[in-house]
Amino acid sequence: MKLIVFSDNHRDRLVIDRMLSQHAYDHAISLGDSEMTEAELGRKGIFGVRGNYPFEPAFPYELTMTFEGIRILFTHGHLQRVKSGLTGLYEHAQAVNAHLCCFGHTHQRTITELHGITMLNPGSLAFPKGQVERTYACITCLKTRFFIDIHDVDRGVILTHYEKDITSGEPL
């Protein structure tokens, strides 16, 4: 199962098309601040969560889904105040028994481990902060393992690769 996860494209429709054209995938998921309508995203085969911008689709504030045995929490992160740290988000991910927590809002790509939960921010497709690359993530779920690649949408290259086996709880 392959997922494309992105955040914070802020009305840039062309960058979404570029991102989607770079991969074969099963699902494309927005982590909010798309500033596009639910219908418009839906026509592109995208579902997801709403962000903090006033022009957001009627998506829920969070989704918890299981793909190939990997439980993933999707949220924008503003309600958990991720700009002030990941503790609130980690506690929420722990409460829903997530193996992986995907969030946006900070416009900064990161993959980090917090007490056995992988925290992923794919960065921003439009306005990255702290780095120049406009990024998104591809997640591949395979029963007890998942693989994350963070891609630079403009150059079409992988910037970060990460692997984890959920049975051991340790990154590979």
C-alpha positions as CSV (number, residue, x, y, z in Angstrom):
1,M,0.0,0.0,0.0
2,K,1.5,3.3,-1.1
3,L,0.3,6.7,0.3
4,I,1.3,10.2,-0.8
5,V,1.0,12.6,2.1
6,F,1.4,16.3,1.8
7,S,0.5,19.5,3.6
8,D,0.3,23.3,3.3
9,N,0.1,23.7,-0.5
10,H,-1.9,27.0,0.1
11,R,-3.9,27.0,-3.2
12,D,-1.0,26.0,-5.3
13,R,-2.8,23.5,-7.6
14,L,0.0,23.0,-10.0
15,V,2.4,21.7,-7.4
16,I,-0.2,19.0,-6.4
17,D,-0.5,17.9,-10.1
18,R,3.3,17.7,-10.3
19,M,3.5,15.7,-7.1
20,L,0.8,13.2,-8.1
21,S,2.4,12.7,-11.5
22,Q,5.6,11.6,-10.0
23,H,4.3,8.3,-8.5
24,A,2.0,5.4,-8.7
25,Y,0.0,5.4,-5.4
26,D,-3.1,4.0,-3.7
27,H,-4.2,7.0,-1.7
28,A,-3.3,10.7,-1.6
29,I,-3.9,12.4,1.7
30,S,-3.8,16.2,2.5
31,L,-2.8,17.2,6.0
32,G,-4.6,20.5,5.7
33,D,-4.1,24.1,4.6
34,S,-4.8,23.3,1.0
35,E,-7.2,26.2,0.7
36,M,-9.0,24.1,-1.9
37,T,-12.6,22.8,-1.8
38,E,-13.4,19.2,-0.8
39,A,-14.9,18.7,-4.3
40,E,-11.8,20.0,-6.0
41,L,-9.5,17.8,-3.9
42,G,-11.9,14.9,-4.4
43,R,-11.7,15.2,-8.2
44,K,-8.0,14.7,-7.9
45,G,-8.6,11.6,-5.7
46,I,-7.4,13.3,-2.6
47,F,-9.0,13.1,0.9
48,G,-7.6,14.2,4.2
49,V,-8.0,16.5,7.2
50,R,-8.7,20.2,7.5
51,G,-6.1,22.7,8.6
52,N,-6.4,26.1,10.4
53,Y,-7.0,28.2,7.3
54,P,-10.6,29.6,6.9
55,F,-10.9,28.2,3.3
56,E,-10.5,24.5,4.2
57,P,-12.8,21.7,2.9
58,A,-15.4,20.0,5.1
59,F,-12.9,17.3,6.0
60,P,-12.6,16.1,9.6
61,Y,-9.9,17.6,11.9
62,E,-8.2,14.1,12.1
63,L,-8.4,10.6,10.7
64,T,-7.0,7.4,12.1
65,M,-6.7,4.7,9.6
66,T,-5.0,1.3,9.3
67,F,-3.1,0.3,6.1
68,E,-1.6,-3.2,6.0
69,G,-1.6,-3.4,9.8
70,I,0.0,0.1,10.3
71,R,-2.2,2.4,12.3
72,I,-1.7,6.0,11.2
73,L,-3.1,9.3,12.7
74,F,-3.5,12.1,10.2
75,T,-4.0,15.6,11.5
76,H,-2.9,19.2,10.7
77,G,-1.4,19.7,14.2
78,H,-2.6,23.1,15.0
79,L,-5.1,21.8,17.6
80,Q,-2.2,20.1,19.3
81,R,0.0,23.2,19.1
82,V,2.8,21.5,17.2
83,K,4.6,24.8,16.7
84,S,5.3,24.7,20.5
85,G,6.5,21.1,20.5
86,L,5.3,17.6,19.8
87,T,4.3,16.5,23.3
88,G,0.5,17.1,22.8
89,L,0.5,15.5,19.4
90,Y,2.5,12.5,20.8
91,E,0.0,12.0,23.6
92,H,-2.9,12.1,21.2
93,A,-1.2,9.6,18.9
94,Q,-0.5,7.3,21.8
95,A,-4.2,7.6,22.9
96,V,-5.4,6.3,19.4
97,N,-2.7,3.6,19.4
98,A,-0.9,5.0,16.3
99,H,2.3,3.6,15.0
100,L,2.8,6.6,12.8
101,C,1.5,10.2,13.2
102,C,1.4,12.5,10.2
103,F,1.0,16.2,10.7
104,G,1.7,19.5,9.0
105,H,1.3,23.2,10.1
106,T,4.9,24.0,10.8
107,H,6.0,23.9,7.1
108,Q,9.1,22.0,8.2
109,R,9.8,18.4,7.1
110,T,10.8,16.1,9.9
111,I,10.8,12.4,10.9
112,T,11.4,11.7,14.5
113,E,10.7,8.9,17.0
114,L,8.9,9.7,20.3
115,H,8.6,6.7,22.7
116,G,7.9,4.2,19.8
117,I,5.7,6.4,17.7
118,T,7.1,7.8,14.5
119,M,6.2,11.5,14.0
120,L,6.2,12.6,10.3
121,N,5.8,16.1,8.9
122,P,6.2,16.0,5.1
123,G,7.0,19.7,5.0
124,S,5.2,22.2,2.8
125,L,4.4,22.0,-0.9
126,A,4.2,25.8,-1.2
127,F,6.1,27.7,1.5
128,P,8.8,25.6,3.3
129,K,10.3,27.0,6.5
130,G,13.9,26.2,7.6
131,Q,14.8,24.7,4.3
132,V,14.4,25.6,0.6
133,E,12.9,22.4,-0.8
134,R,9.1,22.0,-1.3
135,T,8.4,18.5,0.0
136,Y,5.9,15.7,0.5
137,A,6.2,12.1,1.7
138,C,5.5,8.7,0.3
139,I,4.7,6.0,2.8
140,T,4.8,2.4,1.9
141,C,3.0,0.0,4.3
142,L,3.9,-3.7,4.3
143,K,2.2,-5.6,7.2
144,T,4.7,-5.0,10.1
145,R,6.9,-2.5,8.3
146,F,6.6,0.9,6.9
147,F,9.0,3.0,4.7
148,I,8.9,6.8,4.4
149,D,10.6,8.8,1.7
150,I,10.5,12.6,1.8
151,H,10.7,13.9,-1.8
152,D,11.6,17.3,-3.2
153,V,8.8,18.0,-5.6
154,D,10.8,20.3,-7.8
155,R,13.8,18.1,-8.4
156,G,12.0,14.8,-8.1
157,V,14.6,13.4,-5.7
158,I,14.4,11.7,-2.3
159,L,15.8,13.8,0.5
160,T,15.2,11.5,3.5
161,H,14.5,7.7,3.7
162,Y,13.3,6.0,6.9
163,E,12.2,2.5,7.7
164,K,10.6,0.9,10.8
165,D,9.4,-2.5,11.9
166,I,6.5,-2.1,14.2
167,T,7.0,-5.5,15.9
168,S,10.4,-4.4,17.3
169,G,9.4,-0.7,17.6
170,E,12.8,0.3,16.3
171,P,13.8,2.1,13.2
172,L,15.7,0.0,10.7
